[in-house]
Amino acid sequence: MLTYDRYLLRNFFHVFGVCFITMFGLVVVIDLLENLDDFLLKNGDGGTLGLCRNVLQYYGYQSIFFLDRAGPSLTLIAVITVLILFQRSGELHPLLAAGVPMFRVLSPLVVAGAIVSGALVLNQELVIPRIAFAAHAPRGSLDSNHVDVEPVYDHASRISIDGRRLLPAMRTIEQAEFVLPAPTIASEMTILRAEKAIHRSARKGQPSGWVLQGVTPPFRDLHLTDQGAKIIRPLSQGDAIFVATAVTCDQLYKRGSSYTLLSSQELLRRIHSPAFGAMSVHRLVAHLHTRSVQPFLNVIAVLLVIPLIVRRESPGLVVDSAVCTGILAVNFVVIQACFYLGQARIVPPDLAAWMPVIFSGSLAAWISGWIRT
């Protein structure tokens, strides 16, 4: 059986790889044909090698995001394809004739689904947070990526942060403006204008915040309160000022989706941070619960597919595939509806996240008796 298990796993990952290359290759071809002018414009006098390097760099980053989004669907497609191929070639019949249960025969597919889910978790937690700046990068050059700043409000210090434009890859705000409220931070409302504001992550004994370079008015002209003196500090390099705040670079653009690129550890830190409002915290909590149940949903989906494709008294592979697609579509609609209820605060976010697991698990247990024996 171990030889057969390896054979089944090899076929699964082969089909998974082919499906990934095919689907992402189609995305690249369509996107490149529509946006080749952007690459040529950003390439300038870089020549053919420079153009190829920019194209490979851009779509190399995008392939990681594509794998995160399409990984669960590719897993189901690979499982369905392998089951159809094995039934058409009759490779399951000898093992069934030998008395091996069907679930034991196909258990490597469940293991393969769990392996892919684990890889997607590692990709989400370790890889994507490091390259999140590339998710919304313009085609052609990641270094020149800049977006308009969406003003944000620090609920802990009540400091408002704005600027002309943001460079996510460099974690820099150009023409930054920090509004210090009165009377909590300064004796009167003060606007700090800086040529650049560079985000600095938390270090040992030092909070996270922004380093303001070329700032006016200078630190000596500020009238800070005791609380403001703890948050606004002068730096040794010239006229630079450090503003301690939990507001990070990704909160200054596309706030409706940028948090999905964070690691779970960062999500938990923000949930417990007083700098975020109630609406933002609820959105983070709902997304964290949704992320935590996704690996279970991926494996349950595989357990749903197996009895539907390898059915007892099957009317045919075409009908089985159609029934499987219909049940998976209904299951997907239920999952998305539950997640929406959690985001809309109709039900608690933890219940909204686990309701799909209960529904899908119960459905998989109910149809498990349909499997061929």
MARVEX-878608 format. One record per residue (C-alpha): residue number from 1; residue in one letter; x, y, z. Coordinates in nm, 4 decimals, always signed. Layout:
residues N
NUM A X Y Z .
...
This chain:
residues 373
1 M +0.0000 +0.0000 +0.0000 .
2 L +0.2879 +0.2384 +0.0676 .
3 T +0.3957 +0.2149 -0.2960 .
4 Y +0.0407 +0.2909 -0.4069 .
5 D +0.0198 +0.5810 -0.1589 .
6 R +0.3335 +0.7380 -0.3040 .
7 Y +0.1966 +0.6820 -0.6542 .
8 L -0.1298 +0.8568 -0.5662 .
9 L +0.0500 +1.1470 -0.3963 .
10 R +0.2815 +1.1868 -0.6951 .
11 N -0.0163 +1.2056 -0.9298 .
12 F -0.1901 +1.4601 -0.7064 .
13 F +0.1051 +1.6982 -0.6859 .
14 H +0.1712 +1.6572 -1.0581 .
15 V -0.1869 +1.7600 -1.1406 .
16 F -0.1727 +2.0390 -0.8791 .
17 G +0.1457 +2.1787 -1.0336 .
18 V +0.0078 +2.1570 -1.3876 .
19 C -0.3144 +2.3322 -1.2824 .
20 F -0.1208 +2.6077 -1.1035 .
21 I +0.1125 +2.6699 -1.3972 .
22 T -0.1770 +2.6631 -1.6443 .
23 M -0.4073 +2.8959 -1.4509 .
24 F -0.1398 +3.1426 -1.3447 .
25 G +0.0171 +3.1317 -1.6901 .
26 L -0.3189 +3.2282 -1.8369 .
27 V -0.3442 +3.5169 -1.5907 .
28 V +0.0062 +3.6337 -1.6836 .
29 V -0.0599 +3.6174 -2.0584 .
30 I -0.3861 +3.8130 -2.0362 .
31 D -0.2487 +4.0707 -1.7931 .
32 L +0.0755 +4.1147 -1.9856 .
33 L -0.1036 +4.1674 -2.3161 .
34 E -0.3240 +4.4351 -2.1606 .
35 N -0.0514 +4.6133 -1.9627 .
36 L +0.2683 +4.5688 -2.1636 .
37 D +0.2819 +4.9451 -2.2201 .
38 D +0.3214 +5.0003 -1.8448 .
39 F +0.6258 +4.7728 -1.8355 .
40 L +0.7763 +4.9452 -2.1404 .
41 L +0.7154 +5.2886 -1.9888 .
42 K +0.8769 +5.2006 -1.6549 .
43 N +1.1643 +5.0174 -1.8264 .
44 G +1.2789 +5.3293 -2.0151 .
45 D +1.6234 +5.2610 -2.1617 .
46 G +1.6696 +4.9386 -1.9665 .
47 G +1.6732 +4.7239 -2.2785 .
48 T +1.5335 +4.3748 -2.3294 .
49 L +1.7106 +4.2265 -2.0283 .
50 G +1.5788 +4.4993 -1.8004 .
51 L +1.2264 +4.4488 -1.9335 .
52 C +1.2446 +4.0724 -1.8791 .
53 R +1.3799 +4.1236 -1.5286 .
54 N +1.0960 +4.3596 -1.4383 .
55 V +0.8339 +4.1238 -1.5816 .
56 L +0.9753 +3.8219 -1.3969 .
57 Q +1.0075 +4.0177 -1.0723 .
58 Y +0.6508 +4.1490 -1.0853 .
59 Y +0.4848 +3.8191 -1.1740 .
60 G +0.7118 +3.6283 -0.9380 .
61 Y +0.5641 +3.8237 -0.6479 .
62 Q +0.2129 +3.7938 -0.7905 .
63 S +0.2459 +3.4144 -0.8135 .
64 I +0.2799 +3.3987 -0.4339 .
65 F -0.0405 +3.5985 -0.3847 .
66 F -0.2143 +3.3897 -0.6517 .
67 L -0.1170 +3.0673 -0.4732 .
68 D -0.2614 +3.2019 -0.1485 .
69 R -0.5940 +3.2884 -0.3108 .
70 A -0.6290 +2.9936 -0.5488 .
71 G -0.4616 +2.7207 -0.3401 .
72 P -0.7851 +2.5726 -0.1936 .
73 S -0.9551 +2.5667 -0.5352 .
74 L -0.6498 +2.4113 -0.7011 .
75 T -0.6499 +2.1405 -0.4341 .
76 L -1.0098 +2.0439 -0.5124 .
77 I -0.9453 +2.0525 -0.8877 .
78 A -0.6436 +1.8252 -0.8430 .
79 V -0.8379 +1.5788 -0.6250 .
80 I -1.1311 +1.5645 -0.8696 .
81 T -0.8999 +1.5212 -1.1685 .
82 V -0.7007 +1.2398 -1.0062 .
83 L -1.0180 +1.0556 -0.9039 .
84 I -1.1640 +1.0813 -1.2545 .
85 L -0.8399 +0.9619 -1.4168 .
86 F -0.8051 +0.6693 -1.1786 .
87 Q -1.1642 +0.5595 -1.2348 .
88 R -1.1344 +0.5819 -1.6130 .
89 S -0.8183 +0.3708 -1.6073 .
90 G -0.9683 +0.1211 -1.3616 .
91 E -0.6779 +0.1491 -1.1140 .
92 L -0.9082 +0.1425 -0.8100 .
93 H -1.0753 -0.1921 -0.8857 .
94 P -0.7831 -0.4268 -0.7976 .
95 L -0.7488 -0.2761 -0.4511 .
96 L -1.1226 -0.2923 -0.3877 .
97 A -1.1233 -0.6544 -0.5055 .
98 A -0.8454 -0.7244 -0.2536 .
99 G -1.0735 -0.6046 +0.0283 .
100 V -0.9052 -0.2691 +0.0923 .
101 P -1.1647 -0.0073 +0.2021 .
102 M -1.2084 +0.2819 -0.0393 .
103 F -1.1332 +0.5446 +0.2255 .
104 R -0.8015 +0.3689 +0.2927 .
105 V -0.7276 +0.3598 -0.0791 .
106 L -0.7893 +0.7332 -0.1154 .
107 S -0.6543 +0.8483 +0.2218 .
108 P -0.3346 +0.9866 +0.0537 .
109 L -0.5566 +1.2491 -0.1128 .
110 V -0.6727 +1.3660 +0.2306 .
111 V -0.3096 +1.3777 +0.3425 .
112 A -0.2203 +1.5731 +0.0279 .
113 G -0.4969 +1.8234 +0.1044 .
114 A -0.3606 +1.8649 +0.4570 .
115 I -0.0064 +1.9157 +0.3208 .
116 V -0.1221 +2.1864 +0.0801 .
117 S -0.3209 +2.3545 +0.3596 .
118 G -0.0118 +2.3540 +0.5800 .
119 A +0.1965 +2.5034 +0.2997 .
120 L -0.0651 +2.7752 +0.2486 .
121 V -0.0544 +2.8568 +0.6206 .
122 L +0.3252 +2.8911 +0.6090 .
123 N +0.2959 +3.1062 +0.2990 .
124 Q +0.0397 +3.3290 +0.4717 .
125 E +0.2328 +3.3629 +0.7968 .
126 L +0.5956 +3.3778 +0.6828 .
127 V +0.6175 +3.4830 +0.3175 .
128 I +0.3296 +3.7174 +0.2378 .
129 P +0.3867 +3.9594 +0.5296 .
130 R +0.7430 +4.0156 +0.4046 .
131 I +0.6342 +4.1019 +0.0491 .
132 A +0.3009 +4.2698 +0.1249 .
133 F +0.4245 +4.5921 -0.0366 .
134 A +0.4224 +4.4134 -0.3755 .
135 A +0.0524 +4.3249 -0.3609 .
136 H -0.0539 +4.6640 -0.4995 .
137 A +0.2682 +4.7500 -0.6803 .
138 P +0.2516 +4.9091 -1.0271 .
139 R +0.3709 +4.7045 -1.3198 .
140 G +0.7292 +4.7643 -1.4167 .
141 S +0.9181 +4.8640 -1.1018 .
142 L +0.8552 +4.7862 -0.7375 .
143 D +1.1049 +5.0481 -0.6224 .
144 S +0.9042 +5.3350 -0.7676 .
145 N +0.5748 +5.2151 -0.6245 .
146 H +0.3911 +5.5013 -0.4609 .
147 V +0.0270 +5.5479 -0.3642 .
148 D -0.1867 +5.8261 -0.2256 .
149 V -0.1966 +5.8460 +0.1531 .
150 E -0.5256 +5.7711 +0.3274 .
151 P -0.5264 +5.9791 +0.6501 .
152 V -0.5418 +5.7703 +0.9650 .
153 Y -0.6225 +5.8498 +1.3278 .
154 D -0.4359 +5.7014 +1.6230 .
155 H -0.7066 +5.6323 +1.8825 .
156 A -0.4495 +5.5995 +2.1623 .
157 S -0.2592 +5.9273 +2.1229 .
158 R -0.5234 +6.1048 +1.9054 .
159 I -0.2549 +6.1997 +1.6547 .
160 S -0.3701 +6.2327 +1.2932 .
161 I -0.1284 +6.1171 +1.0210 .
162 D -0.1423 +6.2340 +0.6591 .
163 G +0.0928 +6.3052 +0.3694 .
164 R +0.1286 +6.3639 -0.0016 .
165 R +0.2187 +6.0096 -0.1068 .
166 L +0.3380 +5.6809 +0.0389 .
167 L +0.6173 +5.4483 -0.0738 .
168 P +0.5164 +5.1101 +0.0789 .
169 A +0.8355 +4.9288 -0.0228 .
170 M +1.0472 +5.1907 +0.1592 .
171 R +0.7900 +5.2461 +0.4380 .
172 T +0.8175 +5.6181 +0.3777 .
173 I +0.5671 +5.9062 +0.3645 .
174 E +0.6669 +6.2014 +0.1489 .
175 Q +0.5520 +6.5494 +0.2572 .
176 A +0.4152 +6.4032 +0.5819 .
177 E +0.1833 +6.5869 +0.8189 .
178 F +0.1323 +6.4841 +1.1815 .
179 V -0.1371 +6.6760 +1.3702 .
180 L -0.0723 +6.6914 +1.7470 .
181 P -0.3956 +6.7434 +1.9425 .
182 A -0.4412 +6.9861 +2.2295 .
183 P -0.4330 +6.9731 +2.5254 .
184 T -0.3315 +6.6045 +2.5505 .
185 I -0.0096 +6.6114 +2.3429 .
186 A +0.0613 +6.9826 +2.3002 .
187 S -0.0608 +7.2970 +2.4711 .
188 E -0.2133 +7.4021 +2.1392 .
189 M -0.2895 +7.2117 +1.8225 .
190 T +0.0341 +7.1745 +1.6271 .
191 I +0.0987 +7.0441 +1.2762 .
192 L +0.4350 +6.8772 +1.2201 .
193 R +0.5343 +6.8952 +0.8527 .
194 A +0.8236 +6.6796 +0.7390 .
195 E +0.9936 +6.6151 +0.4070 .
196 K +0.9949 +6.2447 +0.4868 .
197 A +0.8539 +6.0213 +0.7571 .
198 I +1.0126 +5.6762 +0.7779 .
199 H +0.8464 +5.4000 +0.9789 .
200 R +1.0602 +5.2255 +1.2390 .
201 S +0.9524 +4.8944 +1.3850 .
202 A +0.9557 +4.8265 +1.7573 .
203 R +1.2924 +4.7287 +1.9015 .
204 K +1.4093 +4.6200 +2.2421 .
205 G +1.2977 +4.8880 +2.4826 .
206 Q +1.1858 +5.1167 +2.1985 .
207 P +0.8296 +5.1485 +2.0657 .
208 S +0.7364 +5.1540 +1.7001 .
209 G +0.6751 +5.4872 +1.5311 .
210 W +0.7811 +5.7306 +1.2617 .
211 V +1.1071 +5.9186 +1.2167 .
212 L +1.0291 +6.2649 +1.0772 .
213 Q +1.3130 +6.4179 +0.8759 .
214 G +1.3298 +6.7850 +0.7798 .
215 V +1.0476 +6.8658 +1.0182 .
216 T +0.8975 +7.2059 +1.0960 .
217 P +0.8536 +7.3472 +1.3498 .
218 P +1.1692 +7.2086 +1.5123 .
219 F +1.1467 +7.0208 +1.8398 .
220 R +1.2705 +7.3149 +2.0487 .
221 D +0.9673 +7.5209 +1.9397 .
222 L +0.7114 +7.2594 +2.0435 .
223 H +0.5082 +7.3095 +2.3601 .
224 L +0.4484 +6.9515 +2.4661 .
225 T +0.2624 +6.8204 +2.7675 .
226 D +0.4039 +6.5483 +2.9914 .
227 Q +0.2223 +6.2875 +2.7854 .
228 G +0.3443 +6.4487 +2.4626 .
229 A +0.7046 +6.4392 +2.5831 .
230 K +0.6769 +6.0612 +2.6116 .
231 I +0.5494 +6.0283 +2.2550 .
232 I +0.7425 +6.3046 +2.0709 .
233 R +1.1194 +6.2764 +2.1094 .
234 P +1.4143 +6.4521 +1.9426 .
235 L +1.6763 +6.2469 +1.7605 .
236 S +2.0464 +6.3087 +1.7397 .
237 Q +2.0560 +6.3321 +1.3596 .
238 G +1.9889 +6.6979 +1.2830 .
239 D +1.6298 +6.8181 +1.3006 .
240 A +1.4722 +6.4695 +1.3045 .
241 I +1.1892 +6.3873 +1.5452 .
242 F +1.0540 +6.0487 +1.6483 .
243 V +0.6773 +6.0071 +1.6955 .
244 A +0.5809 +5.6906 +1.8835 .
245 T +0.2606 +5.5342 +1.7464 .
246 A +0.1200 +5.1933 +1.6650 .
247 V +0.0061 +5.3130 +1.3217 .
248 T +0.2040 +5.1290 +1.0556 .
249 C +0.2621 +5.1798 +0.6850 .
250 D -0.0070 +4.9412 +0.5584 .
251 Q -0.2797 +5.1355 +0.7405 .
252 L -0.2182 +5.4381 +0.5215 .
253 Y -0.3477 +5.2812 +0.1997 .
254 K -0.6151 +5.0260 +0.1008 .
255 R -0.7151 +4.9738 +0.4638 .
256 G -1.0106 +4.7606 +0.3536 .
257 S -0.7835 +4.4779 +0.2382 .
258 S -0.4244 +4.5412 +0.3488 .
259 Y -0.4785 +4.3729 +0.6865 .
260 T -0.5359 +4.0389 +0.5080 .
261 L -0.1638 +4.0383 +0.4197 .
262 L -0.0506 +4.0528 +0.7814 .
263 S +0.0663 +3.7610 +0.9915 .
264 S -0.1558 +3.6275 +1.2693 .
265 Q +0.0928 +3.7545 +1.5287 .
266 E +0.0608 +4.1078 +1.3905 .
267 L -0.3185 +4.0768 +1.3827 .
268 L -0.3223 +3.9796 +1.7504 .
269 R -0.0947 +4.2715 +1.8367 .
270 R -0.3266 +4.5147 +1.6635 .
271 I -0.6355 +4.3652 +1.8227 .
272 H -0.4908 +4.4367 +2.1692 .
273 S -0.3533 +4.7797 +2.0727 .
274 P -0.5472 +5.0861 +2.1974 .
275 A -0.4539 +5.2735 +1.8787 .
276 F -0.7272 +5.1033 +1.6770 .
277 G -1.0977 +5.1848 +1.6787 .
278 A -1.3781 +4.9426 +1.7572 .
279 M -1.4715 +4.8914 +1.3906 .
280 S -1.1132 +4.8131 +1.2928 .
281 V -1.0687 +4.5713 +1.5827 .
282 H -1.3912 +4.3884 +1.4949 .
283 R -1.2768 +4.3527 +1.1352 .
284 L -0.9413 +4.2151 +1.2484 .
285 V -1.1029 +3.9705 +1.4915 .
286 A -1.3413 +3.8415 +1.2242 .
287 H -1.0568 +3.7942 +0.9757 .
288 L -0.8368 +3.6185 +1.2326 .
289 H -1.1121 +3.3662 +1.3133 .
290 T -1.1783 +3.3152 +0.9436 .
291 R -0.8105 +3.2505 +0.8784 .
292 S -0.7838 +3.0040 +1.1666 .
293 V -1.0610 +2.7773 +1.0315 .
294 Q -0.9545 +2.7864 +0.6652 .
295 P -0.7193 +2.4832 +0.6874 .
296 F -1.0021 +2.2750 +0.8368 .
297 L -1.2377 +2.3838 +0.5590 .
298 N -0.9782 +2.2849 +0.2961 .
299 V -0.9471 +1.9310 +0.4320 .
300 I -1.3246 +1.8948 +0.4810 .
301 A -1.3748 +1.9986 +0.1175 .
302 V -1.1532 +1.7062 +0.0103 .
303 L -1.3626 +1.4725 +0.2288 .
304 L -1.6708 +1.6090 +0.0513 .
305 V -1.5289 +1.5469 -0.2954 .
306 I -1.4197 +1.1844 -0.2478 .
307 P -1.7659 +1.0280 -0.1833 .
308 L -1.9244 +1.2464 -0.4520 .
309 I -1.6835 +1.1412 -0.7291 .
310 V -1.6375 +0.7780 -0.6213 .
311 R -2.0067 +0.7042 -0.5648 .
312 R -2.1781 +0.3736 -0.5104 .
313 E -2.4192 +0.3015 -0.7982 .
314 S -2.2732 +0.5898 -0.9938 .
315 P -2.4776 +0.7123 -1.2938 .
316 G -2.1540 +0.8198 -1.4646 .
317 L -1.8534 +1.0445 -1.4183 .
318 V -2.0224 +1.3395 -1.5888 .
319 V -2.3206 +1.3287 -1.3541 .
320 D -2.0972 +1.2710 -1.0531 .
321 S -1.8842 +1.5703 -1.1464 .
322 A -2.1933 +1.7878 -1.1934 .
323 V -2.3397 +1.6828 -0.8564 .
324 C -2.0027 +1.7419 -0.6883 .
325 T -1.9755 +2.0892 -0.8410 .
326 G -2.3289 +2.1760 -0.7298 .
327 I -2.2776 +2.0640 -0.3702 .
328 L -1.9427 +2.2449 -0.3492 .
329 A -2.1099 +2.5613 -0.4825 .
330 V -2.3819 +2.5393 -0.2163 .
331 N -2.1186 +2.4782 +0.0491 .
332 F -1.9211 +2.7821 -0.0735 .
333 V -2.2300 +3.0047 -0.0599 .
334 V -2.3031 +2.8936 +0.2976 .
335 I -1.9422 +2.9611 +0.4020 .
336 Q -1.9409 +3.3099 +0.2498 .
337 A -2.2809 +3.3883 +0.4050 .
338 C -2.1527 +3.2898 +0.7503 .
339 F -1.8425 +3.5046 +0.7086 .
340 Y -2.0598 +3.7979 +0.6008 .
341 L -2.2762 +3.7585 +0.9111 .
342 G -1.9611 +3.7835 +1.1212 .
343 Q -1.8299 +4.0921 +0.9387 .
344 A -2.1705 +4.2609 +0.9669 .
345 R -2.1859 +4.1928 +1.3441 .
346 I -2.5082 +3.9957 +1.3075 .
347 V -2.3469 +3.7004 +1.4847 .
348 P -2.0249 +3.6901 +1.6929 .
349 P -1.7140 +3.6542 +1.4743 .
350 D -1.5994 +3.3314 +1.6391 .
351 L -1.9395 +3.1675 +1.5835 .
352 A -1.9529 +3.2972 +1.2260 .
353 A -1.6122 +3.1407 +1.1566 .
354 W -1.6914 +2.8005 +1.3062 .
355 M -2.0438 +2.7659 +1.1655 .
356 P -1.9069 +2.6691 +0.8194 .
357 V -1.6858 +2.4037 +0.9788 .
358 I -1.9865 +2.2544 +1.1571 .
359 F -2.2011 +2.2674 +0.8418 .
360 S -1.9333 +2.1309 +0.6060 .
361 G -1.8230 +1.8633 +0.8522 .
362 S -2.1806 +1.7460 +0.9061 .
363 L -2.2408 +1.7408 +0.5297 .
364 A -1.9198 +1.5410 +0.4710 .
365 A -2.0196 +1.2897 +0.7418 .
366 W -2.3691 +1.2553 +0.5940 .
367 I -2.2553 +1.1811 +0.2377 .
368 S -1.9628 +0.9592 +0.3447 .
369 G -2.1961 +0.6613 +0.3074 .
370 W -2.2242 +0.7282 -0.0657 .
371 I -1.8686 +0.6098 -0.1307 .
372 R -1.8142 +0.2975 -0.3356 .
373 T -1.7217 -0.0164 -0.1424 .
